[in-house]
């Protein structure tokens, strides 16, 4: 298997693990009468991302999220020709995970789909801000489109768990179009899906502007130092 194919396979596998564990925690919490708990669900999402960053970061950069891939592209840290293959791989892994959960829990109504608890606009704004913060952290602890340092996975996993802890009861704290689209498609719960497809992308792109204002010059612009460490540069 070529290096590029291994990267795409890593995105499929990593996104499958994220959706299977994360939305699986939601489903199991529902069918078991709340034994996992809201805190447990939030920690599951954070921990599975942490684990995948360390397992797959050196292979694909461990994006696992179309909004993150588009955010890296907007920051000029990711080659445009690989954006569509990465996003397709992420959606493929996510849908495979939701189909697996459908086989395991055939009577569950939503399979962990994200739905607003109140007004859709409220959840839209929340998702924009949550993804902006998440992407800012990712950009700040990454070089090119790969994580840097031993604690990069801890930082990313922690912010996901943190945001899910406080915002999950209102918007679902998706921050990831693949995380929302897959269970919505498989369970046919497509209402308000636009919130979770548009808001994370908007938030991820807005975070690039924040990064340029706060971080050192060249953080999110086409610089040789960034391009040299792109996950798609052949070793």
N, C-alpha and C positions, 0 to 999 in steps of 0.2 A: 504494500500500500504506500502511495506517495505521501510526502510530508503534508501537502495540502489536504489530501483526503483524510489523513489522521486528524488534522485540525477540525475538519467538519464532523468527523465521527465523534470527536471529543465534545463538540457542542451538542450533538444529538444526545449522547450519553449523559452529559452533565445536566442538560435541561430536563431530560427524562427523570433523573434522580431528584432534581429540585421539585418538579411538579408531582411526582409520585409521593415523595415524603411530605411535602408541604400541604398539598390539597388532600393527600391521604390522611394527614393528621386531622384536618377539618372533618372529613368523612367519618373517621373512626371516633372522633369526639362526639359527633352526632349520634352514631349508632350505639355507642357505649354509654350514653346518658351523661356526657360531659366529663368523663374521666381524664381526658387529655387536658382539658381546660384551655381558656384563651391564652394564658401565659405559655402553656405547653405548645400550642400551635405557633405562636410567635417565635419561641425558641427553636422549634423545628425548622422553620424557614431560615433563621439565621445560622443554625448549626450546619444544615446541609450545604448552604452556600460556602461557609467556611471550609468544610471538608472538600468540596469540589474545587475551590481555589487552589488548595494545596495539592490536590490530585491532578488537576488538569491545567493549572495556570501556565506551566512551561510548555504545554502542547498548543493550546488555542488561545490563551489569554483568559479563558473561562468567563466569557461574556454572559451566556445563558439568558440573554434578555435583548430583544430587538432594540429597545430604547437605549441600552448601553452601547450596542454596536453603532447605532446612529449617532450617539453622543460622541464616541471616539472618532467617527468620520467627520462630524462637525468640528471637532477639535483638531482635525488634520493629523490624527495619529493612526489612521486606518485607511488602507487602500480601498478606493471606491469599487473596484472590480470584485472585491470579496464581500461587500455588504450584503448583496442578495443571497449568495450561498450561505453565509452565516445565519441570516434571518430565516431562510428556508429550513436549515438544519435545526434551529431552535424550535420552530413551530412543529417540525416533524417529531422531535423528542417529546414536546409537550403533549401533542395529540396522542402519541403512543402511550404516554403515562395515563392520560385520562381514559383511554380505551381499556387499559389494564384495570384501572379502578372500577370501570363500569362492569367488567367481567367479575370482579371480586365482590362488588356491592351493587347488584343489578337494580335494587329498588330505591337507591338513594336519589333524591330529587334533583340535586344541583351539582354533585361531585365536587363541591368546594368552590363553585363559581363565585366570583366577586359581584355583589349587588349592593347598591347604595342603601344605607339604613334610613336615610331621609331624602332630602332634595338632591337630585342628580347634579345640579350645579355645585352644591356644597362638596360632594365627593370629587367632582372634577377639579376644583381648586385644591382640595387636599392632595389629590394624586399628583398634580403639577408640582406642588411644594415638596412633597415627600420624595419624588423622583429627582427634583433639583438637588436636594440635600444628598441623596444617595449618589448621584452622578458626580457631584462635587467631591465627595469623599473618594470615590473611585479614581477620578482624575488626579487627586492630590496624592494618592498612595501608589500611583502607577507611573511607569516609564514607557513611553510609546503606548501600546495598548496591552501591556503586560504588567502584572503587579510587581512591586519592588519591596524588598525588605521582608524579614521573617514574620512581621506582624500585619502585613497587608490583608491577609485573609481574616484575621481577627477584627480589623477595622471595618471591613465590608460586611462581614457577618453580623457584627454588633449593631451597625446602623440599621440593617434590615430588621433584626429582632426588635430594636428600640422603636422603630417606626410602626412595626406591626403591633407592638404592645399598646401604644396609645391611640393609633388611628384605625386599627383593624375593626373595632366595633362600628365605625361610621362608614368608611369607604371600602373596607377589606384590605387596605394597604397593599395593593397589587404591585405597583411600580414596574410592571412587566406585562406588556401586551400578550406574550405567549402564555403567561401564567393565567390570564383571564380568558383568552380566546379558546384555549383547548377544552376546559371543562364546560364553557358555555356552548360550544359546538356539540360536544358529545351528549350533554344533557338537554340541549335545545332551549337553553335559557339565555336568549339573545337580547333581552331587554336591557337597555342602558349599556350595552357593550361598547358603544362609541366612547363612553367616558374612559374606559380602560385601554382603548386603543390609541386615543388621541392625547390624553393628558400626560402619560409617561414620556411620550416622544417630545412633547412641548417642554416638559420639565427638564429632560436630559439635555436638550439643545440650549435651554436657558442657562443651565449650569456652566456651559462653556464660557458664556459672558461673565459669570461670576468668577470663574477660575482666572480669566484674563485680568480681571480687576484686582484680584487678591494675591495670586501666586506670582512667581518671578516672571519677567518678560520671556516670551517664547514658550510658556507652558502649553498654550493651546493655539499654536500657529505652526506653519510648515517649516520646522527647523530640522536640520540634519540630525541633531541629537535625538529627536523624537522618531523620525523616520527610520533611523538605523536600528531601533529596537522594536519596530512593528512586529507583531506576531506572524505576519505574512512575509517577512523577509527571510529568504532561505538561509539556513545556517551553512 
